[in-house]
Amino acid sequence: MTVTIAEELLLLAYSDQEGKPVISGIPLDAALAGALLAELAVNERLELSKKKVTVRDATPLGETELDAALARMAEDGKERRPAWWVQKLQSGKLRNRLLNGLAERGVLSEQQRKVLGMFPASRWPEADPSVELEVRERVSSALAGGEPEPRTAVLIALLHAAKLDRKAFPEASKARIKEISEGTWAADAVAQTIAAINGAMIAAISAAVSVSTTAGASGG
């Protein structure tokens, strides 16, 4: 089964049995948006630098979320920083669409519940562990010293930026995670993509936290 980098990240971010995220929504949603940009770059649809996103090829890849993001960027036609696009693309709606897509393919199952007996909510426990297992094996091999292919390297960098790396792979070497996440080992295009996504994630998370803090203070 083919899954996107964003879907791979989501599987690692949700507990298998309880079906709940193991990190907060702000870094998770930023990482999912960053994953869309990164996968489009890995597939040579975008060129990323710290200062701008350039659409190189607007041809669809045949995956709904990636194609929608690519079309939106191509239509916009303006020079934007990666952080700007991460902020525009990130949302709980993106996460829910990805979760529903995985459930429709039988990777996750959706369990409806009510919080405080009133408010509807969903949990997403794993239904088919083979998909996440393949992702874990690929990431673990890279973290153990194997040469990571670009999409695996990007996934590790996203996990690190979202502070999900130690939760998903607690036995992994911090030094190895940092080495891959910094992208110094990689070819120029991949290293540039990783650096741009890291910067965009930091900026987007900081902005979201600032907005949340301000809203909280206003509400108080």
C-alpha positions in Angstrom: 0.0 0.0 0.0 1.3 3.4 -1.0 1.2 6.1 1.7 2.5 9.7 1.7 5.1 11.1 4.0 2.4 13.0 5.9 0.5 9.7 6.4 3.6 7.9 7.6 4.2 10.7 10.1 0.6 10.5 11.3 0.8 6.8 11.9 3.9 7.4 14.1 2.2 10.2 15.9 -0.8 8.2 17.0 -0.8 5.5 19.6 -1.6 2.1 18.1 -4.2 1.0 20.7 -5.7 4.2 22.1 -5.7 6.0 18.7 -4.7 9.3 20.2 -1.8 11.7 19.3 1.3 11.4 21.5 2.2 15.1 20.8 0.2 18.3 20.9 -1.7 19.4 17.9 0.4 22.5 17.1 3.7 20.7 16.1 1.8 17.8 14.6 -0.3 19.9 12.3 2.8 22.0 11.3 4.7 18.7 10.6 1.9 17.4 8.4 1.9 20.6 6.3 5.7 20.5 6.1 5.4 16.9 4.9 3.3 17.9 2.0 5.9 20.5 0.9 8.7 18.0 1.4 7.1 15.3 -0.6 6.4 17.6 -3.5 10.1 18.6 -3.4 11.3 15.0 -3.3 9.1 14.4 -6.3 10.6 17.4 -8.1 7.4 19.4 -8.2 8.8 22.1 -5.9 12.1 23.6 -5.2 12.5 24.7 -1.6 14.9 27.1 -0.1 14.7 29.0 3.2 13.4 32.1 1.4 11.1 30.8 -1.3 9.0 28.0 -2.7 9.3 27.6 -6.5 6.8 25.4 -8.5 9.0 23.5 -11.0 6.3 21.2 -12.4 2.6 21.5 -11.7 1.8 18.0 -13.0 -0.4 16.1 -10.5 1.0 13.1 -8.7 -2.3 11.4 -8.3 -2.6 11.9 -4.5 -5.4 14.2 -3.3 -3.7 16.2 -0.6 -0.4 16.6 -2.5 -2.2 17.6 -5.8 -4.4 20.1 -4.0 -1.5 21.8 -2.3 0.5 21.8 -5.5 -2.4 23.3 -7.5 -2.9 26.0 -4.8 0.8 27.0 -5.0 0.8 27.1 -8.8 -2.3 29.2 -8.9 -1.0 31.6 -6.2 2.0 32.3 -8.4 3.7 34.5 -5.8 7.1 34.2 -4.1 6.4 32.8 -0.7 8.6 31.4 2.0 8.1 27.7 3.1 7.0 28.9 6.5 4.2 30.9 4.9 2.9 27.8 3.1 3.2 25.6 6.2 1.1 28.1 8.1 -1.5 28.2 5.3 -1.7 24.4 4.8 -1.6 23.3 8.5 -4.9 22.7 10.2 -6.9 20.2 12.1 -8.9 19.7 8.9 -5.8 18.5 7.0 -5.1 16.0 9.9 -8.7 14.8 9.8 -8.7 14.3 6.1 -5.5 12.2 6.4 -7.0 10.2 9.2 -10.2 9.5 7.3 -8.2 8.5 4.3 -6.2 6.0 6.3 -9.4 4.6 7.8 -11.0 4.3 4.4 -8.1 2.1 3.3 -8.3 -0.1 6.4 -5.1 1.1 8.0 -6.9 2.8 10.9 -10.3 2.4 12.4 -12.5 5.2 13.7 -14.1 4.9 17.1 -16.7 7.6 18.0 -17.0 8.7 21.6 -18.2 11.7 23.6 -16.0 13.9 25.8 -17.7 14.7 29.1 -20.7 12.8 27.8 -21.5 15.7 25.4 -19.0 16.6 22.8 -18.3 14.1 19.9 -14.8 13.0 19.3 -13.0 10.3 17.5 -10.1 7.9 18.3 -8.1 6.2 15.5 -6.7 2.9 16.7 -4.6 0.9 14.2 -6.4 -1.7 12.2 -3.6 -2.9 9.9 -0.2 -2.7 11.6 1.7 -3.8 8.5 1.8 -0.3 7.0 3.3 1.4 10.1 5.6 -1.6 10.6 7.2 -1.0 7.1 7.7 2.6 8.0 9.3 1.8 11.3 11.6 -0.8 9.7 12.8 1.7 7.1 13.4 4.5 9.7 15.0 2.1 12.1 17.4 0.9 9.4 18.4 4.5 8.7 18.8 5.4 12.4 21.0 2.3 12.9 23.5 3.6 10.3 22.0 2.7 6.9 21.9 5.2 4.1 18.5 6.8 4.2 16.7 7.4 0.9 15.3 11.0 0.5 11.8 10.4 1.7 13.0 8.6 4.8 15.5 11.3 5.6 12.8 13.9 5.3 10.4 11.9 7.5 13.2 11.7 10.2 13.8 15.5 10.0 10.1 16.1 10.4 9.8 13.8 13.4 12.8 15.6 14.9 11.4 19.1 14.3 8.0 18.1 15.8 9.8 16.5 18.8 8.2 13.2 17.9 11.5 11.4 17.2 12.2 10.3 20.8 8.6 9.2 21.4 8.4 7.1 18.2 12.0 5.8 18.4 13.1 6.0 22.1 16.1 3.7 21.6 17.5 5.7 18.6 20.8 7.6 18.9 20.3 11.3 19.4 23.5 12.0 17.4 22.3 9.9 14.5 18.9 11.6 14.5 20.6 15.0 14.5 23.0 14.0 11.8 20.1 13.0 9.4 17.9 16.0 10.4 20.7 18.5 9.6 21.0 17.0 6.1 24.7 17.5 5.9 25.2 14.0 4.6 22.7 14.4 1.8 22.8 15.5 -1.8 22.4 19.2 -2.3 18.7 19.2 -3.3 17.7 16.9 -0.3 19.8 18.9 2.1 18.2 22.1 0.9 14.7 20.7 1.3 15.5 19.5 4.8 16.9 22.9 5.8 13.9 24.7 4.4 11.4 22.5 6.1 13.2 22.7 9.4 13.2 26.5 9.3 9.5 26.5 8.2 8.5 24.2 11.0 10.2 26.3 13.6 8.6 29.5 12.3 5.1 28.0 11.9 5.1 26.4 15.4 6.4 29.6 17.0 3.7 31.6 15.3 0.9 29.2 16.2 2.1 29.1 19.9 2.1 32.9 19.9 -1.4 33.1 18.6 -2.6 30.5 21.0 -1.0 32.3 24.0 -2.4 35.6 23.0 -5.9 34.1 22.6 -5.6 32.5 25.9 -4.5 35.7 27.6 -7.4 37.6 25.9 -9.9 35.0 27.0 -8.7 35.2 30.6 
